[in-house]
């Protein structure tokens, strides 16, 4: 899952907030459990419509709480000079997508730690509102929702502090080990091992809850969360090992050493039909530089062409759908591969232009890097 998956619902501080389709599964489950079980038990005697309204408000504010938790991560990361792809809400909560790892353990500690702090603060605020509501005689429909939100935020904070990556507690643990040993790679391996063991523990606990206590839904949910944690920790460990091998195997390799030199250039006045029938057929590139009056002014991702209805191709010039040229999409021939990789992570169309004095001399795509990956894995396994 990356920062561009799901439906875009907002833009905050220059990055997108998105909702993954899987989020709707969790929303429906929470709405159902609150309106049909939790709130009728806490505040008996209310109309069914009141329970539905309480469940809807409770579910929505729960996800607002998760968004604030992830937003805190993103804002602190930005303050440390780390770019943010976006925030995604999905079936297991939320995730702030950063473009790179922190450079110092102190930064990692602050970025990871702020999320649980926000959840603790939200939990305290909601519990105070619940207590105030009871003292002032507010409707149970109000103070019971506030109490639920207080307890769920405290539970969220405590769960996130468990020492297993990618939970916040796992990242805090990594920061502490990194600070003590000075070895980021070792700290990462230990944190990810903690995530895999934690995931296994949740799976065992979920099975025991379902079998011994008969709590099938709760047990199933623990099994799913545990499976997700094990998968996420395992995937992160594999990615970290690969990037470590890549950096060592290709130290000193430059953009000019891996770029494709046959990069066709589209003219801004050309129609999309001209591109589809001409340039696109002759090249496997996923994007093409766009030139206007002899100067490169943008890029045309093939995804933009594919999203335009075919009956509009003849009347649509390249300039109407191209992306503006940004420095993040351009590298120089002498650029080291570490910087190429970093820019590729945030590339919209999976391709970078290699330019020298305003001229396109080549391009690098994710396919090109995949071929290097094969070599990196071979070197790592040698």
Secondary structure, DSSP 8 states (H G I E B T S, - for coil): --TT-SEEEEEETTEEEEE-TTHHHHHHHHHHHIIIIIHHHHSTT--HHHHHHHHHHHHHHHHHHHHHHHHHHHHHHHHTT--EEEEEEETTEEEEEESS--SSHHHHHHHHHHHHHHHHHHHHHHHHHHHHHHHHT--HHHHHHHHHHHHHHHHHHHHHTSS-TTSHHHHHHHHHHHHHH--HHHHHHHHHHHHHHHHHHHHHHHHHHHHHS--HHHHHHHHHHHHHHHHHHHHHHHHHHHHHHHHHHTTT-BHHHH-BS---EEETTSBHHHHHHTHHHH---SEEEEEETTEEEEEEEHHHHHHS-GGGTTT-BHHHH-EE--GGGEE-TT-BHHHHHHHHHT-SSSEEEEEETTEEEEEEEHHHHHHHHHHHHHHHH-
